[in-house]
């Protein structure tokens, strides 16, 4: 049955290899079980319900990807977009988490339509590669600021806005230790480096009495506080349009980059370098986003950590299905997730930030008409505490600078349109 469903022999793999690959992928991305509920709780969402929603959204997305698209790519609530959800849409802009979930659902539905009508290629091709790298790096810097704040390494200051935290306290010291552990393990290519780092710091905090655990296993918490609580009507407010666009825009590039990157590493592309069944993979991603919003979590997206599973031999959707099963089993470990303090997950955020800023190496720093908008995009996300503002200012800067420099040939109609819309948004709805 598995051979017929996943075409294992045609892909040069077997059941044992796929199971090992699925376990490898799960271990590299399981940190989201601890990190995402904590970030959702900062938006006012019940942490127990957020834990269940995180596991279920990951399981549903990975299962659809495995059974329908037959790719060894796992999904879960995406890093960066969960921070945008909690700290910008709910925290800074003042919307309720129900409305924010409505915006996530709408963005997922729009992504689904773009995948069906194949508009995705036009959108992606119209956005310069340098801006795409800047958006990823900006999200990374945004995560870094959140991580340093959660760890107590950076605190607010009335004169300088930010300052160094109290390094005599255990939280920032343990966070720094956790980051060093994660980086060292990742450098040594240890599977599950991020999760190991989180568990080590959590264990130290439990022994030192800095956090408490009510156990290791239990029945899953109730999903009732978040299930179908999304407010779609409220998300159609004019001020939310830029939020929906930001959710859609970031997910679109994040997913496309992840799918193509993992497929190329695993040699799952055709002779022209294109992914067969790409439409199915994109629709699996967008469907998972809509399902996750209905359950009570931020945008669900494909995980680049899936490359760890393909490196272990995963070549078919059976790998993703194994990941889905492991996320379902994780539902019974909610007490362990509740014992993880913020300073134990902060190193994971900071590590992801390091990976996301790596894309800046692709920028042509000798061309100031590219370098300047890239820097503006990247630094304005953490400094305005908003991914949407960073994207808006980046597009405006790119278009205006290119025009003033006489480089009209570098622009296309979509850039003019987007820059104009962003100017209107910042002027009227900021």
C-alpha positions as CSV (number, residue, x, y, z in Angstrom):
1,X,0.0,0.0,0.0
2,X,2.8,2.4,0.9
3,X,4.6,1.6,-2.3
4,X,1.5,2.3,-4.4
5,X,0.7,5.5,-2.5
6,X,4.2,7.1,-2.3
7,X,6.0,5.3,-5.2
8,X,9.0,4.5,-2.9
9,X,11.0,2.4,-5.3
10,X,10.6,5.0,-8.1
11,X,12.2,7.5,-5.8
12,X,15.0,5.2,-4.7
13,X,13.9,4.9,-1.1
14,X,12.2,2.5,1.3
15,X,9.9,2.6,4.4
16,X,12.8,2.4,6.9
17,X,14.6,5.3,5.3
18,X,11.5,7.4,5.1
19,X,10.7,6.8,8.8
20,X,14.2,7.8,9.8
21,X,14.0,10.9,7.6
22,X,10.6,11.9,9.2
23,X,12.0,11.5,12.7
24,X,15.0,13.6,11.7
25,X,12.9,16.4,10.3
26,X,10.6,16.4,13.4
27,X,13.5,16.7,15.8
28,X,14.9,19.7,13.9
29,X,11.6,21.6,13.9
30,X,10.0,20.3,17.2
31,X,11.1,23.5,18.9
32,X,8.0,25.2,17.5
33,X,6.0,23.2,20.0
34,X,7.6,25.2,22.8
35,X,8.1,28.5,21.0
36,X,4.8,29.1,19.2
37,X,2.4,28.7,22.2
38,X,4.5,31.1,24.2
39,X,4.3,33.7,21.4
40,X,0.6,33.2,20.9
41,X,0.1,33.6,24.6
42,X,1.6,37.1,24.3
43,X,-1.3,37.9,22.0
44,X,-3.8,36.9,24.7
45,X,-4.4,33.4,23.3
46,X,-4.8,30.5,25.8
47,X,-1.4,28.8,25.8
48,X,-2.9,25.3,26.2
49,X,-5.2,25.8,23.2
50,X,-2.3,27.4,21.3
51,X,-0.2,24.3,22.0
52,X,-2.9,22.0,20.6
53,X,-3.5,24.3,17.6
54,X,0.3,24.3,16.9
55,X,0.5,20.5,16.9
56,X,-2.7,20.0,14.9
57,X,-1.9,22.6,12.3
58,X,1.6,21.0,11.8
59,X,0.0,17.6,11.6
60,X,-2.7,18.6,9.1
61,X,-0.3,20.6,6.9
62,X,2.4,17.8,6.8
63,X,-0.3,15.2,6.1
64,X,-1.7,17.1,3.2
65,X,1.8,17.7,1.8
66,X,2.7,14.0,2.1
67,X,-0.5,12.4,0.9
68,X,-1.5,14.9,-1.9
69,X,1.7,16.5,-3.1
70,X,4.0,13.5,-2.2
71,X,6.9,15.6,-1.0
72,X,9.1,15.1,2.1
73,X,8.4,18.6,3.3
74,X,6.9,19.2,6.7
75,X,4.8,22.2,7.8
76,X,4.1,24.1,11.0
77,X,3.3,27.6,12.2
78,X,6.0,29.8,10.7
79,X,8.6,31.8,12.7
80,X,8.5,35.5,12.0
81,X,4.9,35.5,11.0
82,X,3.9,34.4,14.6
83,X,5.9,37.3,15.9
84,X,4.2,39.7,13.5
85,X,0.9,38.2,14.6
86,X,1.5,38.7,18.3
87,X,3.7,41.8,18.6
88,X,2.6,43.9,15.7
89,X,-1.0,43.1,14.7
90,X,-2.2,42.5,18.3
91,X,0.4,44.2,20.4
92,X,1.2,47.4,18.5
93,X,-1.8,47.9,16.2
94,X,-4.3,46.9,18.9
95,X,-6.4,44.4,17.0
96,X,-7.9,41.4,18.9
97,X,-6.3,38.0,18.3
98,X,-9.7,36.9,16.8
99,X,-9.4,39.6,14.1
100,X,-5.7,38.6,13.5
101,X,-6.7,35.0,13.0
102,X,-9.3,36.2,10.5
103,X,-6.5,38.0,8.6
104,X,-4.4,34.8,8.6
105,X,-7.4,32.9,7.2
106,X,-8.0,35.4,4.4
107,X,-4.3,35.5,3.5
108,X,-4.4,31.7,3.3
109,X,-7.4,31.8,1.1
110,X,-5.8,34.3,-1.2
111,X,-2.7,32.2,-1.4
112,X,-4.9,29.2,-2.4
113,X,-6.4,31.3,-5.2
114,X,-3.0,32.4,-6.4
115,X,-1.9,28.8,-6.5
116,X,-4.9,27.7,-8.5
117,X,-4.7,30.5,-11.1
118,X,-0.9,30.3,-11.3
119,X,-0.5,34.1,-10.5
120,X,2.3,33.2,-8.1
121,X,5.0,33.2,-10.7
122,X,4.1,36.7,-11.9
123,X,4.2,38.1,-8.4
124,X,7.5,36.4,-7.4
125,X,9.2,37.4,-10.7
126,X,8.1,41.0,-10.3
127,X,9.9,41.4,-6.9
128,X,13.7,41.9,-7.1
129,X,15.8,39.2,-5.4
130,X,17.5,41.8,-3.3
131,X,14.2,42.9,-1.7
132,X,13.3,39.3,-1.1
133,X,16.6,38.8,0.8
134,X,16.0,42.1,2.7
135,X,12.5,40.9,3.8
136,X,13.9,37.6,5.1
137,X,16.8,39.4,6.9
138,X,14.4,42.0,8.4
139,X,12.2,39.3,9.8
140,X,15.4,37.7,11.3
141,X,16.4,41.0,12.9
142,X,12.8,41.4,14.2
143,X,13.1,37.9,15.8
144,X,16.5,38.8,17.2
145,X,15.1,41.8,19.0
146,X,12.2,39.8,20.5
147,X,14.6,37.1,21.6
148,X,17.0,39.5,23.3
149,X,14.0,41.2,25.0
150,X,12.5,37.9,26.2
151,X,16.0,36.9,27.5
152,X,16.4,40.1,29.4
153,X,19.6,40.9,27.5
154,X,18.0,44.0,26.0
155,X,15.7,46.3,28.1
156,X,13.9,49.6,27.4
157,X,15.6,52.8,28.4
158,X,14.0,56.3,28.5
159,X,17.0,58.1,27.1
160,X,18.4,55.6,24.6
161,X,15.3,53.5,23.8
162,X,17.2,50.3,24.5
163,X,20.0,49.3,26.8
164,X,21.9,46.2,28.1
165,X,20.0,44.2,30.7
166,X,21.1,43.1,34.1
167,X,23.7,40.4,33.5
168,X,23.7,39.4,37.2
169,X,20.3,37.8,36.7
170,X,20.1,34.1,35.8
171,X,17.7,34.6,32.8
172,X,20.0,36.5,30.4
173,X,23.0,34.3,31.4
174,X,21.0,31.1,30.8
175,X,19.7,32.4,27.5
176,X,23.3,33.2,26.4
177,X,24.3,29.7,27.4
178,X,21.5,28.2,25.4
179,X,22.4,30.2,22.3
180,X,26.0,29.0,22.5
181,X,24.8,25.4,22.9
182,X,22.5,25.6,19.9
183,X,25.1,27.2,17.7
184,X,27.8,24.7,18.7
185,X,25.5,21.7,18.2
186,X,24.3,23.0,14.8
187,X,27.9,23.5,13.7
188,X,28.6,19.9,14.7
189,X,25.5,18.9,12.6
190,X,23.8,17.4,15.6
191,X,20.1,16.5,14.8
192,X,17.7,18.4,16.9
193,X,20.2,21.0,18.0
194,X,17.6,23.7,18.7
195,X,15.3,21.4,20.7
196,X,18.3,20.0,22.7
197,X,19.3,23.6,23.6
198,X,15.8,24.4,24.8
199,X,15.5,21.3,26.9
200,X,19.0,21.8,28.5
201,X,18.2,25.3,29.6
202,X,14.7,24.2,30.7
203,X,16.3,21.4,32.8
204,X,18.7,23.8,34.4
205,X,15.9,26.2,35.2
206,X,13.8,23.4,36.8
207,X,16.8,22.3,38.9
208,X,17.5,25.9,40.0
209,X,13.8,26.5,40.8
210,X,13.4,29.2,38.2
211,X,10.5,27.3,36.6
212,X,8.1,24.6,37.7
213,X,6.7,21.5,35.8
214,X,3.4,19.8,36.5
215,X,4.6,16.6,34.8
216,X,5.7,15.3,31.5
217,X,2.6,13.7,29.9
218,X,-1.1,14.3,30.2
219,X,-4.2,14.5,28.1
220,X,-4.1,17.3,25.5
221,X,-5.5,20.7,26.8
222,X,-8.8,21.9,25.4
223,X,-8.9,23.6,22.0
224,X,-12.3,25.3,22.8
225,X,-10.8,28.7,23.7
226,X,-9.5,29.2,20.1
227,X,-11.4,26.7,17.9
228,X,-13.3,28.7,15.2
229,X,-12.9,31.9,17.1
230,X,-11.5,33.8,14.1
231,X,-13.2,37.0,13.1
232,X,-13.2,37.2,9.4
233,X,-15.6,40.1,9.1
234,X,-13.4,42.2,11.4
235,X,-10.3,41.4,9.3
236,X,-11.9,43.1,6.3
237,X,-11.5,46.5,7.9
238,X,-9.6,48.8,5.6
239,X,-6.7,49.2,8.1
240,X,-6.1,45.4,8.0
241,X,-5.4,45.3,4.3
242,X,-1.7,45.8,4.7
243,X,-1.7,43.2,7.4
244,X,-3.3,40.6,5.2
245,X,-0.9,41.6,2.4
246,X,2.1,41.1,4.8
247,X,0.9,37.7,5.9
248,X,0.4,36.7,2.2
249,X,3.5,38.3,0.9
250,X,5.9,36.8,3.5
251,X,4.3,33.3,3.3
252,X,4.4,33.4,-0.5
253,X,8.1,34.0,-0.7
254,X,8.9,31.9,2.4
255,X,7.0,28.9,1.0
256,X,8.3,29.2,-2.5
257,X,11.9,29.5,-1.4
258,X,11.6,26.6,1.0
259,X,9.9,24.3,-1.5
260,X,12.4,25.0,-4.3
261,X,15.4,24.9,-1.9
262,X,14.5,21.5,-0.4
263,X,13.5,20.0,-3.7
264,X,16.8,21.0,-5.3
265,X,18.8,19.6,-2.4
266,X,16.9,16.3,-2.6
267,X,17.1,16.2,-6.4
268,X,13.3,16.2,-6.7
269,X,13.2,18.7,-9.6
270,X,12.9,17.9,-13.3
271,X,15.4,18.4,-16.1
272,X,14.4,22.1,-16.3
273,X,14.9,22.7,-12.6
274,X,11.2,22.9,-11.9
275,X,9.2,21.1,-9.3
276,X,6.5,18.6,-10.5
277,X,3.3,19.0,-8.5
278,X,4.3,22.5,-7.3
279,X,0.7,23.6,-7.5
280,X,-0.3,20.8,-5.1
281,X,2.5,21.7,-2.7
282,X,1.4,25.4,-2.6
283,X,-2.2,24.5,-2.1
284,X,-1.2,22.2,0.7
285,X,0.6,25.1,2.4
286,X,-2.4,27.5,1.9
287,X,-4.9,24.9,3.1
288,X,-2.8,24.3,6.2
289,X,-2.8,28.1,6.9
290,X,-6.6,28.3,6.7
291,X,-6.9,25.2,8.9
292,X,-4.4,26.6,11.4
293,X,-6.4,29.9,11.6
294,X,-9.6,28.0,12.3
295,X,-7.8,26.1,15.1
296,X,-6.2,29.1,16.6
297,X,-2.6,29.7,15.4
298,X,-0.7,32.0,13.0
299,X,0.3,31.2,9.5
300,X,1.3,27.6,8.8
301,X,4.1,27.3,6.3
302,X,6.7,24.8,4.8
303,X,9.8,24.4,7.0
304,X,13.3,24.7,5.6
305,X,14.3,22.2,8.4
306,X,12.8,19.6,6.0
307,X,16.2,19.6,4.3
308,X,17.5,17.7,7.3
309,X,15.1,14.9,6.5
310,X,16.0,14.8,2.8
311,X,19.7,14.7,3.8
312,X,18.8,11.5,5.8
313,X,17.3,10.0,2.7
314,X,13.7,11.2,2.7
315,X,12.3,11.4,-0.9
316,X,8.5,11.0,-0.7
317,X,5.5,12.1,1.2
318,X,5.9,9.3,3.6
319,X,8.5,11.4,5.4
320,X,6.0,14.2,5.9
321,X,3.4,11.8,7.1
322,X,5.8,10.5,9.7
323,X,6.3,14.1,10.9
324,X,2.5,14.5,11.1
325,X,2.2,11.4,13.3
326,X,4.9,12.7,15.6
327,X,3.2,16.1,16.0
328,X,0.0,14.2,17.0
329,X,2.0,12.2,19.6
330,X,3.4,15.5,20.9
331,X,-0.1,16.5,21.9
332,X,0.3,14.4,25.0
333,X,3.4,16.3,26.3
334,X,1.7,19.6,27.1
335,X,3.0,19.8,30.7
336,X,6.6,19.7,29.3
337,X,5.8,22.6,27.0
338,X,4.3,24.6,29.9
339,X,7.5,24.2,31.9
340,X,9.7,25.9,29.3
341,X,10.5,29.5,30.4
342,X,10.8,32.4,27.9
343,X,14.6,32.6,28.4
344,X,14.9,29.0,27.2
345,X,13.1,29.7,23.9
346,X,14.8,33.0,23.3
347,X,18.0,31.2,22.1
348,X,15.9,29.4,19.5
349,X,14.5,32.7,18.2
350,X,18.0,34.2,18.0
351,X,19.4,31.2,16.2
352,X,16.6,31.3,13.6
353,X,17.4,35.0,13.3
354,X,21.0,34.2,12.4
355,X,19.9,31.8,9.7
356,X,17.4,34.3,8.2
357,X,19.9,37.2,8.0
358,X,22.3,35.0,5.9
359,X,20.4,35.9,2.7
360,X,22.0,39.4,2.8
361,X,25.1,37.8,1.2
362,X,23.2,37.8,-2.1
363,X,22.8,41.6,-2.2
364,X,25.0,43.6,-4.5
365,X,26.4,46.0,-1.9
366,X,28.4,47.9,-4.6
367,X,25.1,49.1,-6.1
368,X,23.8,51.8,-3.7
369,X,20.4,51.8,-5.4
370,X,20.0,48.2,-4.1
371,X,22.0,48.4,-0.9
372,X,20.1,51.4,0.5
373,X,16.5,50.0,0.1
374,X,17.7,46.6,1.5
375,X,19.1,48.2,4.7
376,X,16.0,50.3,5.1
377,X,13.8,47.2,4.7
378,X,15.8,45.1,7.1
379,X,16.3,47.7,9.9
380,X,12.9,49.2,9.9
381,X,11.2,45.9,10.8
382,X,12.8,45.7,14.3
383,X,12.9,49.4,14.8
384,X,9.2,49.9,14.0
385,X,8.4,46.5,15.5
386,X,6.5,45.7,12.3
387,X,7.1,43.4,9.4
388,X,4.4,45.3,7.4
389,X,6.1,48.7,7.9
390,X,9.5,47.3,6.9
391,X,8.0,45.8,3.7
392,X,6.2,49.1,2.9
393,X,9.2,51.4,3.4
394,X,11.4,49.0,1.5
395,X,9.2,49.0,-1.6
396,X,8.8,52.8,-1.5
397,X,12.6,53.3,-1.0
398,X,13.4,50.9,-3.8
399,X,11.1,52.6,-6.3
400,X,11.9,56.2,-5.4
401,X,15.7,55.7,-5.3
402,X,15.6,53.8,-8.7
403,X,13.6,56.6,-10.3
404,X,15.8,59.4,-8.9
405,X,18.9,57.6,-10.0
406,X,17.6,57.3,-13.5
407,X,17.3,53.5,-13.3
408,X,13.7,53.2,-14.6
409,X,14.7,50.1,-16.5
410,X,15.1,48.2,-13.2
411,X,11.4,48.8,-12.3
412,X,8.2,47.0,-13.5
413,X,4.6,48.1,-13.3
414,X,3.9,46.0,-10.2
415,X,6.6,47.8,-8.2
416,X,5.1,51.2,-9.1
417,X,1.6,49.9,-8.0
418,X,2.8,48.4,-4.8
419,X,4.9,51.5,-3.8
420,X,1.9,53.7,-4.5
421,X,-0.4,51.6,-2.4
422,X,2.1,51.5,0.4
423,X,2.4,55.3,0.4
424,X,-1.4,55.6,0.7
425,X,-1.4,53.0,3.5
426,X,1.2,54.8,5.5
427,X,-0.4,58.2,5.0
428,X,-3.9,57.2,5.8
429,X,-3.9,54.0,7.8
430,X,-0.7,53.9,9.8
